Amino acid sequence: MSNNYASFLTHPVFKVASQIITEKNLEAYVIGGYVRDLLLERPSKDIDIVVIGNGLDLAKECAERLRVKKVSFFHNFGTAQFKYKDLDVEFVGARKESYRQDSRKPLIENGTLIDDQNRRDFTINAMGLSLHASNFGELIDPFNGVEDLSKGILRTPLDPNTTYSDDPLRMMRAVRFAAQLDFKIEGESLQAIYDNAARLDIISVERIMDECNKIILCAEPSRGFKLLFSTKLLHQFFPEMVDLHGVETIDGKTHKDNFFHTLEVLDNVAKESDNLWLRWAAILHDIAKPPTKKLDREIGWTFHGHEELGARMTPKIFKRLKLPLDHKMKYVEKLVRLHLRPIALVKGSVSDSAIRRLLSEADDDIEDLMTLCNADITSKNEFKVKKYKKNFEMVMEKLKAVEEKDRIRNFQAPVSGELIMQTYNLAPCAEIGSIKARIKEAILEGEIPNEPANAIALMLKIGEELGLKVVKEPTLNK
Ligand code: CTP
């Protein structure tokens, strides 16, 4: 394979940068992820250009020639960045870095290209393409990154202990790239991650979770989690998930390994949906199994209430991991709380009222809940899986039929509080809420259809029981 990639460097920023550095007789290279992705034929989100000299000056001049108005300069880091068309372009002066034990913040000196390549995380991320007109597009690959790319190997340019200890986030990146690209982490590197795992404690949880979420969004997230577990990185930031691991056997009674079960569920969900938060619900659905585990001599191992405790653990875990505490967390909490409900329907007999109750609680998340539930049907016993999957289809059909008939989703009370107040000349009070709740109950139980006329009739009956006097006859259009 030729080692000139000029024909691939078609983005206008390369042409302009090349003109400037050639005029000034400077050296600059496209480096890092852009080169890697170009060789892998993957799309890129950003371009990194390393200059032997001052990155800020080149950025300024490139931006002027490209008529880009907004350039951000980070003088402390010697970097500058602007957006051009669809890509972020970042300029940096080549650096030589050395790190201290207690911090990610390196001591930085100006360096040569090889100094800069040495300080990068992986050989596949340390390849450069020259921008100078004399050798435009030439690949500078001192660590054989191309070979590692073709073999699917993640290897550090320097001794892995140095590379990971310099910047422990790279251990998370190693796992992330392994999961994203389906690459193997080379043996010494893997050992170094295991040995340095505790160093993750100097990395902010936001950056750790950034990588973790990228792992979760992979096509087969279990690959990344198995590596996080075996290297003990997972133990550093997510001990609750580690606790799912293991099988206990007492008196011949044994249970599933909930860690591997969770990963199976996560992979199953990943096949159906790219929704990060649905994937989080898969990760957390059984998170409270360890603290609720009990051995019942008659039935075997039980995990009573793990769905409720799991839902309660969700906000705490999200808070600690600095994940969003808004509606996304509420959504995960709700799915964790409800995850057994469809399963109970699948395993048992299905009444319309159970379906209506589920629809009323899940609302617009019912499809996602059913995706989670379907993904949760894992067993070594094929016969069991077949049976549950068949029942699952039945529950899905029934859900559809009941929803069409009763419109329970986003339940709107067929009798408004206003109508109740007008009928009995009441000021706002607790009784109104309780009348509405009793009407909703009756609809969910199937005692009355979800129709205004039936709801009004029931309201009048309840009013009579409560000794309320009708002062204005209720009408249907109110
Ligand atoms: N890099 C590094 N150590 C890090 C982060 C980044 O050595 N902890 C280097 C790598 O050479 C990397 C480049 O900086 O290729 C750019 O980093 P970044 O944009 O974060 O990642 P990419 O490799 O581009 O990959 P992705 O966009 O998928 O995150």
Residues whose N, C-alpha, C, O or C-beta is under 5 A from the ligand:
A	BS01	CTP	G32 G33 Y34 R119 R120 D121 N125 A126 D167 L169 R170
